Amino acid sequence: MTNTGRAGQPRGSGSPTAADLPEPVDLRLVVADMDGTLLDADGEIPDTLWPLMETMRDAGITFVPASGRQYATLARLFERVTDGMAFIAENGTYVVRDGQELDSVTLDRASVVAAVTELRALAARGRDLGVVVCGKRSAYVERTDAAFLAEVRRYYAALELVDDLLEVDDDVVKLAAFDVQDAATGAATALERFRPTHQVVVSGRHWTDVMAAGATKGRALQLLQDQLGVSAAQTVVFGDYLNDLEMLDAAEHSFAMANAHPEVLARARHTAPSNTDHGVITTLRALLGQESG
């Protein structure tokens, strides 16, 4: 099936309707990235999602947020409906279902030391960046200026300031580098040498993540599919950035947002309206046979 545009339409068409979809969907699992995908222009969950989640729950459809954000942040965002929910957090390295850890992939200490040292050296050469060590219990930073902390707190509700990141005592699932200028030309380049042995992904314009080899949202999604007894044909996925690519591959019904990175648009089977147009909501309504609104 080719990528033909919004919910199977040619690019530039209007919002999708059920009739526009290429075939009926036996929908059992909906997985959505957060930033640039589900969240609106203000970085908020659209109010129209809540009644839709109730509809999906009544129909036996599981809704799963999948994000580079930590579990504590996702749980706070969905606190009104967390009972029974599953979450793919930290770009697939930490999976939680109904409040219990289902799966995690951690980094060994040598990898943490090597990556932090590399990023510290880049900062010492004048690059404006900060490092977040992401543990199961909390995220940790040693940079303390207000601008950096404000950015980090958008994604990490559980956050501790420490004197030395290499003294953190936690199970580390991910390292995240915030590059004020541009991740692809800065932090990601510095971390290039880790690619043969680790998962290194640009997860946003300013963010680069380092994880254990094979740790992706796609792997986490496949684990959930196995746990829930759901097939790729029963799965719908929405994403917008490079850290969503493997997740799109794990679903037969994959949607790139209209605002997505070009590689994501090329990889997904369909395109949904942009996050600022509430594209996830619009497309789900079409899939569920609801009127647009």
HELIX and SHEET records of a PDB file:
HELIX    1   1 ALA A   18  ASP A   20  5                                   3    
HELIX    2   2 MET A   34  LEU A   38  3                                   5    
HELIX    3   3 LEU A   49  ASP A   58  1                                  10    
HELIX    4   4 TYR A   71  LEU A   77  1                                   7    
HELIX    5   5 GLU A   79  VAL A   81  5                                   3    
HELIX    6   6 GLU A   90  GLY A   92  5                                   3    
HELIX    7   7 ARG A  109  ALA A  124  1                                  16    
HELIX    8   8 ALA A  146  ARG A  153  1                                   8    
HELIX    9   9 LEU A  165  GLU A  167  5                                   3    
HELIX   10  10 ALA A  187  ALA A  190  1                                   4    
HELIX   11  11 GLU A  192  PHE A  194  5                                   3    
HELIX   12  12 LYS A  217  LEU A  228  1                                  12    
HELIX   13  13 ALA A  232  GLN A  234  5                                   3    
HELIX   14  14 LEU A  242  ASP A  244  5                                   3    
HELIX   15  15 LEU A  245  ASP A  249  1                                   5    
HELIX   16  16 PRO A  262  ARG A  267  1                                   6    
HELIX   17  17 ASN A  275  ASP A  277  5                                   3    
HELIX   18  18 GLY A  279  LEU A  287  1                                   9    
SHEET    1   A 5 THR A  62  PRO A  65  0                                        
SHEET    2   A 5 LEU A  29  ALA A  32  1                                        
SHEET    3   A 5 THR A 235  GLY A 239  1                                        
SHEET    4   A 5 HIS A 253  MET A 257  1                                        
SHEET    5   A 5 HIS A 270  ALA A 272  1                                        
SHEET    1   B 3 ALA A  86  ALA A  89  0                                        
SHEET    2   B 3 TYR A  94  ARG A  97 -1                                        
SHEET    3   B 3 GLN A 100  SER A 104 -1                                        
SHEET    1   C 6 LEU A 159  LEU A 161  0                                        
SHEET    2   C 6 ALA A 139  VAL A 141  1                                        
SHEET    3   C 6 LEU A 129  GLY A 135 -1                                        
SHEET    4   C 6 VAL A 172  ASP A 179 -1                                        
SHEET    5   C 6 TRP A 207  ALA A 212 -1                                        
SHEET    6   C 6 HIS A 198  VAL A 202 -1                                        
END                                                                             
